[in-house]
Amino acid sequence: MSKQPNTVSTGTKPSRSVLFGAAFLMATSAIGPGFLTQTSKFTAQIGASLALVIVLAIIMDITAQMNIWSIVSVSGMRAQDVANKLLPGLGVVIAILVAIGGLAFNVGNVGGVALGFNAMIGLNEKVGAVVAGCLGIIIFINKNAKTIMDKVATILAAVILVTVLVVAIISEPPLGEVAKGLGSFEKLMDSDSGMFLALTTLLGGSCGGYIAFSGAHRLLDAGISGPENIGHVRKSVLQGCGTSGVVRILLFLAVLGTCMSGTQWIAANAEAIVGASNPAAEAFRLAAGDIGYRLFGLCLFSAGVSSVVGAAYTSVSFLKTLHPFIAKYERQFVVGFIAFSTLMMVILGNAAALLIIAGAFNGLILPVTLGVMLVAGHQARIVGKEYKHPMWLTILGAIVVVIALYSGIQSVPTITQLFA
């Protein structure tokens, strides 16, 4: 049964570790293998002009998640319950879409951990995938799974940030070209430039599908909800989006520095990155040699483990309110989700291609989920009579919906080619 909005005060003073954990669960869910693969490949394809796409994606990410976290937290209901209360049956559709997107990403996340193992110690990728699945399962069979998840997410976010920063410094990116790239609006509007696909995919990898709800649902499970905690919730959003945004910028600079020397484009390096089965790994190798490659392995391992945890946890959190049986055996369903993802990765392989497709698919889901939450945010039967969702936040959210929808429509033909 869905929780009624604002009928129960949590009476809980928000724990700093839980707030940080929720922020970094969202951040590390975003900074997964897909994040690394997508950013590296698009940087090598588009060049300095991707700076504009990245800035737009970060602004839209913050706007979308600020709206979603606020409404989920104030209502005290998970997103699918909010949608069902708005329109019966709508939550079921959203839960299924998010779960499918989460599964697609999680198969790639398991593959990402395997690629990380391969880069670090040369471990066979299929063996690495099995080890990755086992690591995720070990976290969830522990009775303190959610506490461990908070700590793991925070530590791995720090590891990823430091690793990418080191390579960004080594690659010496041309900051002057980056500044020029921020003004590439004409290129953005060119449908043949690939920038719309990049925007849809990067946005999907930052806050599409399950990612936007990972931290918000974690806070609900920790008993942090209601209007009295809205300030803490929004601060967590900024911490999480800020972390993923900084890593995105640093990764872009690292890869761009590899593809450019001053103002000169190094076509051979760019082609090597685009054509590699592991684009980010190739970028790190070109930037810092064998040490860079090993550092990348550590980075990809960290990103993959945290994303496997985040994707499984949040996807099941969408499904568990659809039937009491799922809620009763939540931990077992999470374990099964991870095990199935691992099996699919061993069978399918080709994690890099799957991660691009998963990011694009989740980017197409975002206008639907965000649009539903914006409407729900102004329904007193959902958020209560006392809470008034800020109109400026709603307007910015509506702009994100329009841009994401337009970008998604423009990129559909290219996404179709990816499936082929």
C-alpha positions as CSV (number, residue, x, y, z in Angstrom):
1,M,0.0,0.0,0.0
2,S,1.3,3.4,-0.9
3,K,2.3,5.8,1.9
4,Q,0.0,8.8,2.2
5,P,1.7,12.1,1.7
6,N,2.9,13.8,4.9
7,T,0.7,11.8,7.2
8,V,3.7,10.5,9.2
9,S,6.6,12.6,10.3
10,T,9.8,10.7,10.4
11,G,11.0,12.5,13.5
12,T,14.5,11.5,12.4
13,K,17.4,13.9,12.3
14,P,19.0,13.3,8.9
15,S,22.3,11.4,9.3
16,R,25.2,13.1,7.5
17,S,26.5,9.8,6.4
18,V,23.1,8.8,4.9
19,L,22.8,12.1,3.1
20,F,26.4,11.8,1.7
21,G,25.7,8.2,0.9
22,A,22.5,9.0,-1.0
23,A,24.4,11.8,-2.9
24,F,27.3,9.5,-3.8
25,L,25.0,6.6,-4.6
26,M,23.4,8.8,-7.3
27,A,26.8,10.1,-8.4
28,T,28.5,6.7,-8.6
29,S,25.4,5.3,-10.3
30,A,25.9,8.0,-12.9
31,I,29.7,7.7,-13.1
32,G,29.6,4.1,-14.3
33,P,31.3,2.4,-17.2
34,G,28.7,3.9,-19.5
35,F,29.6,7.4,-18.3
36,L,33.3,6.7,-19.1
37,T,32.6,5.1,-22.4
38,Q,30.1,7.7,-23.6
39,T,32.2,10.7,-22.6
40,S,35.4,9.3,-24.1
41,K,33.8,8.3,-27.4
42,F,31.9,11.5,-28.0
43,T,34.9,13.6,-27.1
44,A,37.0,11.8,-29.7
45,Q,34.2,12.2,-32.3
46,I,33.1,15.8,-31.7
47,G,36.1,17.4,-30.1
48,A,36.1,20.7,-28.1
49,S,32.5,21.4,-29.1
50,L,31.4,18.7,-26.7
51,A,32.1,21.2,-23.9
52,L,28.7,22.9,-24.7
53,V,26.9,19.6,-24.6
54,I,28.5,18.7,-21.2
55,V,27.6,22.1,-19.7
56,L,24.0,21.7,-20.9
57,A,23.8,18.2,-19.6
58,I,25.1,19.2,-16.1
59,I,22.6,22.1,-15.9
60,M,19.7,19.8,-17.0
61,D,20.9,17.1,-14.7
62,I,20.8,19.4,-11.6
63,T,17.4,20.8,-12.6
64,A,15.8,17.3,-13.2
65,Q,17.1,15.8,-10.0
66,M,16.3,18.8,-7.9
67,N,12.7,18.5,-9.0
68,I,12.5,14.7,-8.7
69,W,14.2,14.4,-5.3
70,S,12.1,17.2,-3.9
71,I,8.8,15.7,-4.9
72,V,9.7,12.1,-4.0
73,S,10.9,13.2,-0.6
74,V,8.1,15.6,0.3
75,S,5.4,13.1,-0.8
76,G,7.1,10.3,1.1
77,M,6.4,8.0,-1.8
78,R,8.6,6.3,-4.4
79,A,8.3,7.6,-7.9
80,Q,6.1,4.8,-9.2
81,D,3.7,5.3,-6.3
82,V,3.6,9.0,-7.1
83,A,2.8,8.2,-10.7
84,N,0.1,5.7,-9.7
85,K,-1.6,8.2,-7.4
86,L,-1.5,10.8,-10.3
87,L,-2.9,8.3,-12.8
88,P,-3.7,4.7,-11.8
89,G,-1.5,2.4,-13.9
90,L,1.1,5.0,-14.9
91,G,3.5,4.0,-12.1
92,V,3.5,0.4,-13.4
93,V,4.5,1.6,-16.9
94,I,7.3,3.8,-15.4
95,A,8.5,1.0,-13.2
96,I,8.8,-1.4,-16.1
97,L,10.6,1.2,-18.3
98,V,13.0,2.1,-15.5
99,A,13.7,-1.6,-14.7
100,I,14.4,-2.4,-18.3
101,G,16.7,0.6,-18.6
102,G,18.4,-0.4,-15.3
103,L,18.9,-4.0,-16.5
104,A,20.5,-2.8,-19.8
105,F,22.8,-0.6,-17.9
106,N,23.6,-3.2,-15.3
107,V,24.7,-5.8,-17.9
108,G,27.1,-3.2,-19.2
109,N,28.2,-2.3,-15.6
110,V,29.1,-5.9,-14.9
111,G,31.1,-5.8,-18.1
112,G,32.7,-2.6,-17.0
113,V,34.1,-4.2,-13.9
114,A,35.4,-7.1,-16.0
115,L,37.1,-4.6,-18.3
116,G,38.6,-2.9,-15.2
117,F,40.0,-6.2,-14.0
118,N,41.4,-6.9,-17.4
119,A,43.2,-3.5,-17.5
120,M,44.5,-3.8,-14.0
121,I,45.7,-7.4,-13.9
122,G,44.9,-9.0,-17.2
123,L,42.0,-11.1,-15.9
124,N,39.8,-12.8,-18.6
125,E,36.7,-10.7,-19.2
126,K,34.2,-13.5,-18.6
127,V,35.9,-14.5,-15.4
128,G,36.0,-10.8,-14.4
129,A,32.2,-10.5,-15.1
130,V,31.5,-13.4,-12.7
131,V,33.7,-11.8,-10.0
132,A,31.9,-8.5,-10.5
133,G,28.5,-10.2,-10.0
134,C,29.8,-11.9,-6.9
135,L,31.0,-8.6,-5.4
136,G,27.6,-7.0,-5.9
137,I,25.9,-10.0,-4.3
138,I,28.2,-10.1,-1.3
139,I,27.3,-6.5,-0.5
140,F,23.6,-7.3,-0.5
141,I,23.6,-10.6,1.4
142,N,25.2,-8.7,4.3
143,K,22.7,-7.7,7.0
144,N,24.1,-4.2,7.0
145,A,23.9,-4.0,3.2
146,K,22.5,-0.4,2.9
147,T,25.1,1.0,5.3
148,I,27.9,-0.7,3.4
149,M,26.4,0.6,0.2
150,D,26.6,4.2,1.5
151,K,30.2,3.8,2.5
152,V,31.3,2.0,-0.7
153,A,29.6,4.6,-2.9
154,T,31.4,7.5,-1.0
155,I,34.9,5.8,-1.1
156,L,34.6,4.8,-4.8
157,A,33.5,8.3,-5.8
158,A,36.7,9.7,-4.3
159,V,38.8,7.0,-6.1
160,I,37.3,7.9,-9.4
161,L,37.6,11.6,-8.9
162,V,41.3,11.4,-8.0
163,T,42.1,9.0,-10.8
164,V,40.5,11.1,-13.6
165,L,42.1,14.3,-12.2
166,V,45.6,12.7,-12.5
167,V,45.1,11.8,-16.1
168,A,43.5,15.1,-16.9
169,I,46.6,16.9,-15.7
170,I,48.9,14.5,-17.6
171,S,47.1,15.0,-20.9
172,E,47.4,18.8,-20.9
173,P,44.1,19.7,-22.5
174,P,43.9,22.9,-24.7
175,L,41.7,25.1,-22.5
176,G,41.5,27.8,-25.1
177,E,39.8,25.4,-27.5
178,V,37.5,24.3,-24.7
179,A,36.4,28.0,-24.2
180,K,35.7,28.3,-28.0
181,G,33.7,25.0,-27.8
182,L,31.3,26.5,-25.3
183,G,30.0,28.7,-28.0
184,S,29.3,26.0,-30.6
185,F,25.5,26.6,-30.7
186,E,25.5,26.5,-34.5
187,K,27.1,23.1,-34.5
188,L,24.6,21.9,-31.9
189,M,21.7,22.7,-34.2
190,D,23.3,20.8,-37.1
191,S,21.5,17.4,-37.0
192,D,24.5,15.8,-38.7
193,S,27.0,16.9,-36.0
194,G,26.0,14.0,-33.6
195,M,25.6,16.5,-30.8
196,F,21.9,15.7,-30.2
197,L,22.8,12.0,-29.8
198,A,25.6,13.0,-27.4
199,L,23.2,15.2,-25.4
200,T,20.5,12.5,-25.1
201,T,23.1,9.9,-24.2
202,L,25.1,12.0,-21.7
203,L,21.8,13.1,-20.1
204,G,20.6,9.5,-20.0
205,G,23.9,8.5,-18.4
206,S,23.6,11.3,-15.8
207,C,20.0,11.3,-14.7
208,G,18.0,9.1,-17.1
209,G,16.1,6.0,-16.1
210,Y,16.9,4.7,-12.6
211,I,19.8,7.1,-11.9
212,A,17.6,10.2,-11.0
213,F,15.8,8.2,-8.4
214,S,18.6,6.2,-6.8
215,G,19.5,8.7,-4.1
216,A,15.9,9.8,-3.5
217,H,14.7,6.3,-2.9
218,R,17.7,5.6,-0.7
219,L,16.7,8.6,1.5
220,L,13.1,7.2,1.8
221,D,14.5,3.9,2.9
222,A,16.5,5.7,5.6
223,G,13.4,7.4,6.9
224,I,14.3,10.9,5.5
225,S,11.2,12.5,4.0
226,G,8.7,15.3,4.4
227,P,8.9,19.1,3.9
228,E,11.0,19.5,7.0
229,N,13.9,17.7,5.3
230,I,13.7,19.4,1.9
231,G,16.8,21.6,2.5
232,H,18.9,18.5,3.4
233,V,17.6,16.7,0.3
234,R,18.4,19.5,-2.1
235,K,21.9,19.8,-0.6
236,S,22.4,16.1,-1.3
237,V,21.3,16.7,-4.9
238,L,23.9,19.4,-5.4
239,Q,26.6,17.2,-3.8
240,G,25.8,14.3,-6.1
241,C,25.4,16.2,-9.3
242,G,28.4,18.3,-8.5
243,T,30.5,15.2,-8.0
244,S,29.4,13.6,-11.3
245,G,29.7,16.9,-13.1
246,V,33.3,17.5,-12.0
247,V,34.3,14.0,-13.1
248,R,32.5,14.4,-16.4
249,I,34.4,17.7,-17.1
250,L,37.8,16.2,-16.0
251,L,37.2,13.1,-18.2
252,F,36.4,15.3,-21.1
253,L,39.5,17.3,-20.6
254,A,41.6,14.2,-20.3
255,V,40.4,12.7,-23.5
256,L,40.5,16.0,-25.4
257,G,44.1,16.5,-24.3
258,T,44.8,13.1,-25.8
259,C,43.2,14.0,-29.1
260,M,44.7,17.5,-29.4
261,S,48.1,19.1,-29.3
262,G,47.5,22.8,-28.9
263,T,45.1,23.7,-31.6
264,Q,46.0,20.7,-33.8
265,W,43.6,17.7,-33.9
266,I,45.5,14.4,-33.7
267,A,43.3,12.3,-36.0
268,A,45.2,9.0,-35.3
269,N,44.5,9.2,-31.6
270,A,40.9,10.2,-32.0
271,E,40.3,7.3,-34.5
272,A,42.0,4.9,-32.1
273,I,39.7,5.9,-29.2
274,V,36.5,5.8,-31.3
275,G,37.5,2.4,-32.8
276,A,38.6,0.8,-29.6
277,S,36.5,-1.9,-27.8
278,N,37.1,0.1,-24.7
279,P,37.3,3.8,-25.7
280,A,38.1,5.2,-22.2
281,A,40.9,2.7,-21.7
282,E,42.5,3.6,-25.0
283,A,42.3,7.3,-24.1
284,F,44.1,6.7,-20.8
285,R,46.7,4.6,-22.4
286,L,47.5,7.2,-25.0
287,A,47.6,9.9,-22.3
288,A,49.8,8.2,-19.7
289,G,51.1,4.9,-21.2
290,D,50.9,1.7,-19.2
291,I,50.5,3.5,-15.9
292,G,47.5,5.4,-17.4
293,Y,46.0,2.1,-18.5
294,R,46.4,0.6,-15.1
295,L,44.9,3.7,-13.5
296,F,42.0,3.4,-15.9
297,G,41.5,-0.2,-14.8
298,L,41.1,1.0,-11.2
299,C,38.8,3.8,-12.2
300,L,36.6,1.5,-14.3
301,F,36.5,-1.2,-11.6
302,S,35.4,1.4,-9.0
303,A,32.8,2.9,-11.4
304,G,31.5,-0.5,-12.3
305,V,31.1,-1.9,-8.8
306,S,29.3,1.1,-7.5
307,S,27.0,1.2,-10.6
308,V,26.2,-2.5,-10.3
309,V,25.0,-1.8,-6.7
310,G,23.2,1.4,-7.6
311,A,21.4,0.0,-10.7
312,A,20.2,-3.2,-9.0
313,Y,19.1,-1.5,-5.8
314,T,17.1,1.3,-7.5
315,S,15.6,-0.9,-10.2
316,V,14.2,-3.3,-7.6
317,S,13.1,-0.3,-5.5
318,F,10.8,0.6,-8.4
319,L,9.4,-3.0,-8.6
320,K,8.9,-3.7,-4.9
321,T,5.8,-1.6,-4.4
322,L,4.1,-3.3,-7.3
323,H,3.6,-6.5,-5.4
324,P,4.0,-7.4,-1.7
325,F,6.0,-10.5,-2.6
326,I,8.8,-8.4,-4.2
327,A,8.9,-6.1,-1.2
328,K,9.1,-9.0,1.2
329,Y,12.0,-10.5,-0.7
330,E,13.7,-7.3,-1.8
331,R,17.2,-8.5,-1.0
332,Q,16.7,-11.7,-2.9
333,F,15.4,-9.9,-5.9
334,V,18.4,-7.5,-5.9
335,V,20.7,-10.6,-5.8
336,G,18.7,-12.2,-8.6
337,F,18.9,-8.9,-10.6
338,I,22.7,-8.8,-10.3
339,A,23.0,-12.6,-11.1
340,F,20.9,-12.2,-14.2
341,S,22.9,-9.2,-15.3
342,T,26.1,-11.2,-14.9
343,L,24.7,-14.1,-16.9
344,M,23.6,-11.8,-19.7
345,M,27.0,-10.1,-19.8
346,V,28.8,-13.5,-20.1
347,I,26.5,-14.5,-22.9
348,L,26.2,-11.2,-24.9
349,G,29.6,-9.5,-24.3
350,N,30.4,-6.1,-26.1
351,A,29.8,-3.9,-23.0
352,A,30.9,-0.7,-24.8
353,A,28.2,-0.8,-27.4
354,L,25.5,-1.9,-24.9
355,L,26.4,1.1,-22.6
356,I,25.9,3.6,-25.4
357,I,22.5,2.1,-26.3
358,A,21.5,2.0,-22.6
359,G,22.4,5.6,-22.1
360,A,20.4,6.7,-25.1
361,F,17.4,4.6,-24.0
362,N,17.5,6.1,-20.5
363,G,17.8,9.6,-22.1
364,L,14.5,8.9,-23.9
365,I,12.8,7.9,-20.6
366,L,13.8,11.1,-18.8
367,P,11.2,13.5,-20.4
368,V,8.4,11.0,-19.3
369,T,9.5,10.5,-15.7
370,L,10.4,14.2,-15.1
371,G,7.2,15.4,-16.8
372,V,5.1,13.2,-14.5
373,M,7.0,14.4,-11.4
374,L,6.5,18.1,-12.4
375,V,2.7,17.6,-12.6
376,A,2.6,15.6,-9.4
377,G,4.6,18.4,-7.6
378,H,1.5,20.7,-7.8
379,Q,-1.1,18.1,-6.6
380,A,-2.0,18.7,-2.9
381,R,-3.2,15.0,-2.7
382,I,0.4,14.0,-3.4
383,V,2.7,16.6,-1.8
384,G,0.2,17.8,0.9
385,K,-1.5,21.2,1.3
386,E,1.4,22.9,3.1
387,Y,4.2,22.3,0.6
388,K,4.4,24.6,-2.5
389,H,6.8,23.4,-5.1
390,P,8.8,26.4,-6.3
391,M,7.4,27.7,-9.6
392,W,10.9,28.6,-10.9
393,L,12.0,25.0,-10.3
394,T,8.9,23.8,-12.2
395,I,9.6,26.1,-15.1
396,L,13.2,25.1,-15.4
397,G,12.1,21.5,-15.2
398,A,9.6,22.0,-18.0
399,I,12.4,23.5,-20.2
400,V,14.5,20.4,-19.5
401,V,11.6,18.2,-20.5
402,V,11.2,20.1,-23.8
403,I,14.9,20.1,-24.6
404,A,15.3,16.4,-23.7
405,L,12.3,15.5,-25.7
406,Y,13.5,17.4,-28.8
407,S,17.0,16.1,-28.5
408,G,15.6,12.6,-28.1
409,I,13.4,12.8,-31.2
410,Q,16.4,14.2,-33.2
411,S,18.6,11.4,-32.1
412,V,16.2,8.5,-32.7
413,P,17.5,7.6,-36.2
414,T,21.0,7.4,-34.9
415,I,19.9,5.3,-31.9
416,T,18.2,2.9,-34.3
417,Q,21.5,2.6,-36.1
418,L,23.2,1.7,-32.8
419,F,20.8,-1.3,-32.4
420,A,21.7,-2.4,-35.9
